[in-house]
Each structure stands twice: as C-alpha cells, then as structure tokens.
C-alpha cells in the first residue's frame, strides 16, 4: 500500500476544493440577487425561456446551493445538480460556435471554464465532502 503526503490532508483538501469551486458562484449569485432586474434583462438578452424564472434559478443555484456546497450539506446530490446547471449555462450563455472574434475567443474560454468546473463538481460528487462538512455531523 502506498501512502501519499496528501492522504493525511484529504479532508482539508476537500474543504478547500469546495471553497474554490464555489467562490465564483456565491459572489456571482449575490450580484444577481442584488441586481435582479438586470439579471432578468441579461437572461432576456440570451434568449432564455422565461427570463424571470431563469434568473431566479440562477440566484438559487449560484448563491444558495453554492453556500450549501461550501458548508458540505447534501454535497453529493447538490454537486451533481450543480454540474448540470453549469453545463446548461455553458450551452446557453457561451455559444462561442455562433460568434466571431473577439467574442468567440472570450466565450470559448468561458465555455471551457464551465466544463472544467463540471469536472471538479463530478469529482466532488464521487468523493463526498470530507470530514469538515455538515454531511459529516
């Protein structure tokens, strides 16, 4: 059996992973919540169906579910749901294949960033939150 230096720090790294994965979303969700009309306008500009509902879902997912994931509450199912949300926002909000540069390049980066975040969320769904979480109470 091999022992890695990281094995002893697994729970700390999982806490750090949850924090780093969610900081962007919690801050963005707060901005969407405090500027809700602008968020609805943005959803309208994207062509989102039911822009007010889409804005509310974005706030709930990014701010509320983001905080729950930081706290490690229902981590496995919420990480899976959040991965689907992030994939959906990539497909709806960053359609780089329909754009020309410089918008194409910027949105391709955002699209790929979302895919990377999905990977982290899927890993979190498989690993669980670790000891430093409400799930472990």
Z-matrix of the N, CA and C atoms (Angstrom, degrees):
N
C 1 1.446
C 2 1.527 1 108.67
N 3 1.306 2 115.95 1 131.70
C 4 1.462 3 120.88 2 179.65
C 5 1.519 4 109.44 3 -94.80
N 6 1.297 5 115.94 4 141.54
C 7 1.459 6 121.76 5 177.35
C 8 1.517 7 107.99 6 -114.65
N 9 1.279 8 115.39 7 130.61
C 10 1.455 9 121.20 8 177.99
C 11 1.524 10 109.14 9 -108.00
N 12 1.304 11 116.14 10 149.15
C 13 1.459 12 121.76 11 175.97
C 14 1.526 13 110.36 12 -55.58
N 15 1.329 14 117.17 13 -33.06
C 16 1.459 15 121.41 14 -177.82
C 17 1.520 16 112.85 15 -74.65
N 18 1.336 17 118.95 16 -21.66
C 19 1.461 18 121.07 17 -178.60
C 20 1.529 19 111.82 18 -56.96
N 21 1.288 20 116.92 19 -41.45
C 22 1.460 21 120.82 20 -179.53
C 23 1.517 22 113.39 21 -71.52
N 24 1.302 23 116.59 22 -16.72
C 25 1.462 24 121.40 23 -178.27
C 26 1.533 25 112.49 24 -109.18
N 27 1.323 26 117.15 25 14.65
C 28 1.468 27 122.16 26 -175.09
C 29 1.526 28 112.64 27 -50.99
N 30 1.333 29 117.11 28 -49.75
C 31 1.463 30 120.80 29 -176.57
C 32 1.523 31 111.97 30 -65.54
N 33 1.318 32 116.07 31 -37.60
C 34 1.464 33 120.03 32 177.56
C 35 1.531 34 110.72 33 -66.16
N 36 1.330 35 116.73 34 -41.46
C 37 1.458 36 120.41 35 178.81
C 38 1.530 37 111.63 36 -67.10
N 39 1.324 38 117.64 37 -35.52
C 40 1.465 39 120.03 38 177.08
C 41 1.525 40 111.10 39 -67.61
N 42 1.321 41 117.72 40 -38.24
C 43 1.461 42 121.03 41 174.40
C 44 1.526 43 110.41 42 -62.20
N 45 1.322 44 116.26 43 -46.64
C 46 1.458 45 121.08 44 178.58
C 47 1.536 46 111.19 45 -61.39
N 48 1.325 47 116.76 46 -40.53
C 49 1.466 48 121.13 47 178.19
C 50 1.527 49 110.50 48 -61.51
N 51 1.330 50 117.24 49 -43.80
C 52 1.464 51 120.46 50 179.45
C 53 1.524 52 110.41 51 -62.63
N 54 1.318 53 116.51 52 -43.87
C 55 1.465 54 120.27 53 179.49
C 56 1.527 55 111.33 54 -62.95
N 57 1.322 56 116.36 55 -47.78
C 58 1.468 57 120.14 56 -177.04
C 59 1.525 58 112.65 57 -68.35
N 60 1.328 59 117.42 58 -36.26
C 61 1.461 60 120.26 59 177.89
C 62 1.525 61 111.78 60 -67.18
N 63 1.312 62 117.80 61 -32.06
C 64 1.462 63 120.64 62 -171.11
C 65 1.522 64 115.36 63 -101.15
N 66 1.318 65 119.07 64 -14.96
C 67 1.476 66 119.37 65 -175.44
C 68 1.532 67 111.34 66 -57.14
N 69 1.307 68 117.79 67 -43.76
C 70 1.463 69 121.98 68 178.55
C 71 1.526 70 110.94 69 -59.15
N 72 1.328 71 116.49 70 -44.50
C 73 1.458 72 120.54 71 -175.21
C 74 1.523 73 112.48 72 -72.78
N 75 1.317 74 117.30 73 -41.10
C 76 1.464 75 119.67 74 179.65
C 77 1.527 76 109.94 75 -62.85
N 78 1.324 77 117.34 76 -44.79
C 79 1.464 78 120.06 77 178.51
C 80 1.532 79 111.49 78 -65.12
N 81 1.314 80 116.37 79 -42.97
C 82 1.461 81 120.85 80 178.95
C 83 1.527 82 111.19 81 -66.31
N 84 1.320 83 116.91 82 -40.17
C 85 1.464 84 120.80 83 178.18
C 86 1.515 85 112.16 84 -63.76
N 87 1.343 86 116.24 85 -39.38
C 88 1.466 87 120.33 86 176.60
C 89 1.525 88 110.19 87 -63.03
N 90 1.322 89 117.08 88 -43.15
C 91 1.477 90 120.74 89 178.44
C 92 1.533 91 110.45 90 -62.74
N 93 1.320 92 116.83 91 -40.54
C 94 1.470 93 120.40 92 178.16
C 95 1.526 94 110.85 93 -65.27
N 96 1.315 95 117.27 94 -39.57
C 97 1.455 96 122.06 95 -179.90
C 98 1.524 97 111.02 96 -66.12
N 99 1.319 98 117.11 97 -45.05
C 100 1.463 99 120.88 98 -175.92
C 101 1.523 100 112.88 99 -79.20
N 102 1.330 101 117.81 100 -12.35
C 103 1.467 102 123.05 101 174.71
C 104 1.528 103 108.32 102 -128.43
N 105 1.323 104 114.68 103 54.88
C 106 1.464 105 119.34 104 -170.17
C 107 1.533 106 112.45 105 -61.90
N 108 1.339 107 117.98 106 -40.72
C 109 1.466 108 119.67 107 179.82
C 110 1.524 109 111.13 108 -61.75
N 111 1.313 110 117.40 109 -39.86
C 112 1.466 111 121.06 110 177.39
C 113 1.524 112 110.58 111 -65.63
N 114 1.328 113 116.44 112 -35.86
C 115 1.464 114 120.74 113 177.53
C 116 1.520 115 110.38 114 -64.86
N 117 1.319 116 116.95 115 -42.47
C 118 1.464 117 121.02 116 177.14
C 119 1.536 118 109.27 117 -62.04
N 120 1.322 119 116.90 118 -41.93
C 121 1.467 120 120.75 119 176.93
C 122 1.516 121 112.29 120 -60.93
N 123 1.311 122 116.51 121 -40.97
C 124 1.465 123 120.52 122 178.30
C 125 1.525 124 110.52 123 -65.23
N 126 1.320 125 116.93 124 -43.17
C 127 1.470 126 120.34 125 178.01
C 128 1.525 127 110.28 126 -61.61
N 129 1.325 128 116.47 127 -38.30
C 130 1.462 129 120.95 128 176.97
C 131 1.519 130 110.43 129 -62.66
N 132 1.337 131 116.61 130 -43.39
C 133 1.472 132 120.39 131 -179.11
C 134 1.527 133 112.24 132 -65.16
N 135 1.330 134 116.83 133 -27.20
C 136 1.470 135 121.04 134 177.84
C 137 1.525 136 111.94 135 -79.64
N 138 1.334 137 116.13 136 -12.35
C 139 1.454 138 119.66 137 -176.30
C 140 1.523 139 112.45 138 80.37
N 141 1.333 140 116.39 139 23.02
C 142 1.460 141 120.20 140 179.24
C 143 1.520 142 109.69 141 -66.11
N 144 1.325 143 117.04 142 136.48
C 145 1.460 144 118.53 143 174.77
C 146 1.532 145 109.23 144 -67.32
N 147 1.312 146 117.44 145 140.05
C 148 1.473 147 122.42 146 -179.15
C 149 1.530 148 110.60 147 49.67
N 150 1.330 149 117.75 148 69.46
C 151 1.475 150 120.98 149 -173.89
C 152 1.529 151 114.71 150 -55.36
N 153 1.327 152 117.76 151 -35.43
C 154 1.468 153 118.72 152 179.63
C 155 1.530 154 110.39 153 -68.19
N 156 1.321 155 116.59 154 -41.89
C 157 1.463 156 120.48 155 176.68
C 158 1.528 157 110.56 156 -65.07
N 159 1.327 158 116.54 157 -41.94
C 160 1.471 159 120.45 158 178.68
C 161 1.524 160 110.82 159 -61.37
N 162 1.344 161 116.75 160 -40.40
C 163 1.464 162 120.48 161 178.29
C 164 1.525 163 110.54 162 -65.35
N 165 1.324 164 117.05 163 -41.98
C 166 1.470 165 120.55 164 178.97
C 167 1.525 166 110.64 165 -63.71
N 168 1.324 167 117.03 166 -41.88
C 169 1.470 168 120.76 167 178.12
C 170 1.526 169 110.16 168 -62.84
N 171 1.334 170 116.36 169 -41.69
C 172 1.470 171 119.78 170 178.92
C 173 1.522 172 111.13 171 -61.29
N 174 1.334 173 117.08 172 -43.14
C 175 1.471 174 120.43 173 178.98
C 176 1.522 175 110.59 174 -64.50
N 177 1.322 176 116.92 175 -45.65
C 178 1.470 177 120.46 176 -179.55
C 179 1.528 178 110.34 177 -61.56
N 180 1.319 179 116.45 178 -47.30
C 181 1.459 180 119.30 179 -177.72
C 182 1.527 181 111.43 180 -66.95
N 183 1.324 182 116.30 181 -52.61
C 184 1.465 183 119.16 182 -173.15
C 185 1.522 184 112.35 183 -69.48
N 186 1.322 185 117.23 184 -45.93
C 187 1.460 186 119.32 185 -174.37
C 188 1.525 187 111.66 186 -86.06
N 189 1.321 188 116.87 187 -56.52
C 190 1.465 189 119.63 188 -173.56
C 191 1.524 190 111.60 189 -73.66
N 192 1.325 191 117.54 190 -53.47
C 193 1.467 192 119.54 191 179.96
C 194 1.528 193 110.02 192 -65.66
N 195 1.329 194 116.99 193 -34.85
C 196 1.462 195 120.02 194 176.03
C 197 1.519 196 112.10 195 -57.86
N 198 1.333 197 116.74 196 -45.11
C 199 1.471 198 120.76 197 178.00
C 200 1.531 199 110.34 198 -65.43
N 201 1.332 200 116.36 199 -41.34
C 202 1.470 201 118.92 200 179.11
C 203 1.528 202 111.28 201 -61.07
N 204 1.320 203 116.90 202 -38.28
C 205 1.467 204 119.29 203 178.38
C 206 1.529 205 111.41 204 -69.54
N 207 1.322 206 117.77 205 -37.57
C 208 1.464 207 120.01 206 175.51
C 209 1.524 208 109.97 207 -60.06
N 210 1.323 209 115.97 208 -41.62
C 211 1.464 210 120.71 209 -179.97
C 212 1.526 211 112.57 210 -74.70
N 213 1.320 212 117.08 211 -14.95
C 214 1.456 213 121.08 212 -178.93
C 215 1.519 214 112.40 213 75.39
N 216 1.327 215 116.45 214 44.98
C 217 1.464 216 122.33 215 -178.65
C 218 1.520 217 108.97 216 -109.79
N 219 1.340 218 116.69 217 120.45
C 220 1.474 219 122.35 218 -174.74
C 221 1.531 220 110.23 219 51.07
N 222 1.291 221 115.38 220 46.84
C 223 1.468 222 122.39 221 -170.30
C 224 1.516 223 113.49 222 -60.35
N 225 1.307 224 118.02 223 -49.03
C 226 1.474 225 119.73 224 -174.98
C 227 1.525 226 112.31 225 -62.12
N 228 1.340 227 119.95 226 -53.16
C 229 1.464 228 117.98 227 -179.59
C 230 1.529 229 112.98 228 -67.98
N 231 1.330 230 117.29 229 -38.15
C 232 1.467 231 118.92 230 -179.56
C 233 1.526 232 111.65 231 -68.31
N 234 1.322 233 117.61 232 -34.54
C 235 1.468 234 120.00 233 176.58
C 236 1.529 235 110.57 234 -64.12
N 237 1.326 236 117.47 235 -39.48
C 238 1.473 237 120.56 236 176.78
C 239 1.519 238 111.55 237 -65.18
N 240 1.320 239 116.58 238 -45.98
C 241 1.469 240 120.61 239 178.84
C 242 1.522 241 110.00 240 -62.77
N 243 1.332 242 116.39 241 -41.07
C 244 1.463 243 120.30 242 -179.50
C 245 1.526 244 110.94 243 -65.98
N 246 1.329 245 117.11 244 -36.85
C 247 1.466 246 120.22 245 177.05
C 248 1.526 247 110.33 246 -60.96
N 249 1.325 248 117.27 247 -41.73
C 250 1.472 249 120.65 248 177.01
C 251 1.527 250 111.19 249 -64.85
N 252 1.328 251 116.39 250 -40.43
C 253 1.469 252 120.91 251 177.05
C 254 1.530 253 110.77 252 -60.81
N 255 1.317 254 116.79 253 -46.34
C 256 1.469 255 121.11 254 -178.85
C 257 1.537 256 110.68 255 -64.84
N 258 1.320 257 116.85 256 -39.02
C 259 1.462 258 120.25 257 175.89
C 260 1.528 259 110.14 258 -63.78
N 261 1.317 260 116.50 259 -42.95
C 262 1.467 261 120.35 260 177.70
C 263 1.512 262 112.64 261 -61.57
N 264 1.331 263 117.16 262 -41.53
C 265 1.463 264 119.33 263 179.16
C 266 1.531 265 110.77 264 -68.00
N 267 1.318 266 116.77 265 -32.74
C 268 1.474 267 119.56 266 176.13
C 269 1.521 268 110.36 267 -63.59
N 270 1.330 269 115.61 268 -45.62
C 271 1.467 270 119.99 269 -177.78
C 272 1.520 271 112.38 270 -70.36
N 273 1.324 272 117.60 271 -34.33
C 274 1.462 273 121.13 272 -178.71
C 275 1.522 274 112.25 273 -85.33
N 276 1.315 275 116.59 274 -42.82
C 277 1.462 276 120.20 275 -170.21
C 278 1.508 277 116.58 276 -96.97
N 279 1.308 278 118.62 277 -12.34
C 280 1.470 279 120.02 278 -175.06
C 281 1.523 280 111.02 279 -133.46
N 282 1.311 281 116.92 280 54.83
C 283 1.466 282 122.64 281 -177.70
C 284 1.537 283 110.09 282 -79.51
N 285 1.316 284 115.14 283 68.14
C 286 1.459 285 121.52 284 -176.29
C 287 1.522 286 112.34 285 -60.00
N 288 1.311 287 118.13 286 -27.60
C 289 1.463 288 122.27 287 -178.29
C 290 1.532 289 112.13 288 -67.09
N 291 1.327 290 116.97 289 -14.05
C 292 1.467 291 121.14 290 177.14
C 293 1.520 292 111.93 291 -102.64
N 294 1.318 293 119.07 292 11.11
C 295 1.460 294 122.86 293 -171.74
C 296 1.524 295 111.01 294 -120.29
N 297 1.318 296 114.24 295 166.83
C 298 1.465 297 121.72 296 172.55
C 299 1.527 298 107.97 297 -116.97
N 300 1.328 299 116.14 298 158.72
C 301 1.466 300 120.21 299 -179.74
C 302 1.517 301 110.14 300 -62.45
N 303 1.314 302 119.35 301 146.85
C 304 1.462 303 129.63 302 6.02
C 305 1.537 304 113.47 303 -85.56
N 306 1.341 305 117.77 304 -12.45
C 307 1.465 306 119.60 305 -179.83
C 308 1.527 307 111.65 306 -60.89
N 309 1.331 308 116.12 307 -36.11
C 310 1.468 309 120.17 308 -179.12
C 311 1.528 310 110.88 309 -60.27
N 312 1.312 311 116.62 310 -48.87
C 313 1.465 312 120.97 311 -177.87
C 314 1.530 313 110.99 312 -64.04
N 315 1.327 314 117.37 313 -44.35
C 316 1.464 315 120.95 314 -178.74
C 317 1.526 316 110.65 315 -64.26
N 318 1.317 317 116.81 316 -42.37
C 319 1.461 318 119.83 317 -178.19
C 320 1.522 319 112.62 318 -75.40
N 321 1.327 320 117.70 319 -28.73
C 322 1.448 321 119.65 320 174.51
C 323 1.530 322 109.81 321 -65.17
N 324 1.326 323 116.70 322 -40.16
C 325 1.458 324 120.81 323 176.54
C 326 1.529 325 110.58 324 -62.31
N 327 1.320 326 117.01 325 -44.41
C 328 1.464 327 120.77 326 178.73
C 329 1.524 328 111.54 327 -64.31
N 330 1.334 329 117.00 328 -40.27
C 331 1.457 330 121.94 329 177.80
C 332 1.531 331 110.17 330 -61.04
N 333 1.324 332 116.22 331 -48.46
C 334 1.461 333 120.63 332 -179.57
C 335 1.526 334 111.76 333 -66.77
N 336 1.335 335 117.05 334 -33.94
C 337 1.472 336 121.23 335 174.61
C 338 1.522 337 109.54 336 -60.17
N 339 1.334 338 116.22 337 -44.12
C 340 1.461 339 119.64 338 178.94
C 341 1.530 340 111.40 339 -62.64
N 342 1.329 341 117.01 340 -40.44
C 343 1.464 342 119.23 341 177.28
C 344 1.528 343 110.83 342 -62.94
N 345 1.317 344 116.99 343 -39.52
C 346 1.466 345 120.81 344 177.84
C 347 1.521 346 111.03 345 -63.23
N 348 1.320 347 116.62 346 -42.15
C 349 1.462 348 120.84 347 178.01
C 350 1.525 349 109.86 348 -63.69
N 351 1.337 350 117.07 349 -38.80
C 352 1.474 351 120.47 350 175.76
C 353 1.525 352 110.47 351 -57.15
N 354 1.318 353 116.46 352 -41.86
C 355 1.458 354 120.23 353 178.15
C 356 1.520 355 111.64 354 -60.52
N 357 1.314 356 117.20 355 -43.96
C 358 1.461 357 120.57 356 177.48
C 359 1.516 358 112.39 357 -63.63
N 360 1.327 359 116.16 358 -39.80
C 361 1.463 360 120.46 359 178.78
C 362 1.524 361 111.77 360 -67.00
N 363 1.323 362 116.74 361 -38.80
C 364 1.463 363 119.73 362 177.03
C 365 1.523 364 110.92 363 -65.55
N 366 1.331 365 117.03 364 -39.85
C 367 1.465 366 120.25 365 176.62
C 368 1.530 367 110.32 366 -63.36
N 369 1.331 368 116.92 367 -39.23
C 370 1.462 369 120.74 368 177.73
C 371 1.526 370 111.08 369 -66.07
N 372 1.336 371 116.67 370 -38.36
C 373 1.467 372 120.36 371 177.95
C 374 1.528 373 111.26 372 -62.96
N 375 1.318 374 116.92 373 -35.25
C 376 1.465 375 121.06 374 -179.97
C 377 1.532 376 111.12 375 -78.66
N 378 1.314 377 117.20 376 -42.73
C 379 1.471 378 120.92 377 -174.69
C 380 1.514 379 113.03 378 -78.75
N 381 1.328 380 116.68 379 -29.27
C 382 1.458 381 120.75 380 -171.71
C 383 1.508 382 110.29 381 83.68
N 384 1.326 383 117.14 382 178.53
C 385 1.459 384 120.85 383 -170.93
C 386 1.521 385 115.51 384 -84.13
N 387 1.310 386 117.66 385 -15.82
C 388 1.456 387 119.52 386 -174.44
C 389 1.523 388 111.18 387 88.45
N 390 1.297 389 114.96 388 -178.80
C 391 1.472 390 121.70 389 -173.88
C 392 1.521 391 112.92 390 -70.11
N 393 1.328 392 117.66 391 -33.15
C 394 1.460 393 121.29 392 -176.82
C 395 1.525 394 110.13 393 -86.59
N 396 1.339 395 115.63 394 71.45
C 397 1.456 396 120.43 395 -175.62
C 398 1.517 397 109.93 396 -157.30
N 399 1.320 398 115.41 397 160.68
C 400 1.468 399 119.89 398 174.63
C 401 1.525 400 111.15 399 -69.29
N 402 1.325 401 116.81 400 -26.36
C 403 1.465 402 120.38 401 177.49
C 404 1.524 403 111.37 402 -62.56
N 405 1.316 404 118.00 403 -26.37
C 406 1.470 405 122.82 404 -176.72
C 407 1.523 406 112.84 405 -95.47
N 408 1.323 407 118.46 406 9.27
C 409 1.478 408 121.29 407 -177.10
C 410 1.489 409 112.26 408 -63.38
